[in-house]
Amino acid sequence: MLLKKIRINSVCPGAIKTPINREAWETPEALKNLMELMPYKRIGEVEDIGKAVVWLASDLSDYVNGISLFVDGGMTLFPGFTTNG
């Protein structure tokens, strides 16, 4: 039997500081509202997602298969996330 070692995983980003999310962080009031949903108390950076993807693509995660990796600073675990605050 030929072992192909194909792994299927996904990365689920949270609030990442990109142009598509600008309105969520560009004003002091918007940033305050967003931080109420962010247990880690910072907006994610593109590099945060990149690091997770590099790890998943590396041999360091060889035995990881079939996961959704949330890279969101704990946002989805926060009780207010489901009701947007």
N, C-alpha and C positions, 0 to 999 in steps of 0.2 A: 504494500500500500504506500503510495506516494503522499507524504505529508506536505501540504501547501502552506500551512501556517498563515492563512488569511484571517485577519482580525477585523471585526466591524465594531467601531466605536463612534460616538458623536461628542461634539463639544457644544455646550449650551452656554453662550455668553450672557452675562447680565448687563448692567448699565456700563457700557464702554464709551470712553470719550472719543467719539467719532462725529463727523458732521450730521449723520442721520439722527443722533440723539441730542443735538445742540440745544434744542429748546428745553430739555430736561435739566440742563446745568448752566445755561449762559447768564441767567439773572440770579441775584442773591436769593430771591424768594423761591425760584425754581430749584436751586441747589439745596436750600434748606429743606424743602419738601422731599427731594430725592434722598437726602441724608437720613431722613426719618425712616426710610425703607432699607437703609444700608447698614447692617450690623458692623461691617468693617470700617465704615465712616470714610470711605473714599470711592471715587469713581474709578472703574477699571481702565487700564490703558491697553492699547493694542498689543503691547509686549506681553501682558498677562495672558492673553489668548495664545499668542505665539509660543510661549513657554510650555503651555499645556499641550499644544499640538506637537511640539518637538518631543516632549516626553512620550506621548502616545505613539509617535512614529518610531521611537527608539527601542532598542532591545531592553531598556530598563522597564518597559511595560509589557514585556513579552507574554506574560500570562494573563493580561487584562483583555477581556473580550466581551462584547455585548453590553457596554456601559454607555450611559449618557453622563459625561463629566461636566458638572455645573461649575463654571468659572465666573462667579458672580458676587464674591465677597460675602456670601451668606444670605443674599437677598431673598432667595426662594424659601429660606427657612424662617424668615421673619414673619410673624403673624399678620402684619398689615399688608404683606405683598399681594395676597389674594383679593383684597378690597381696594388696592391702590392707596393705602395709607390709613 
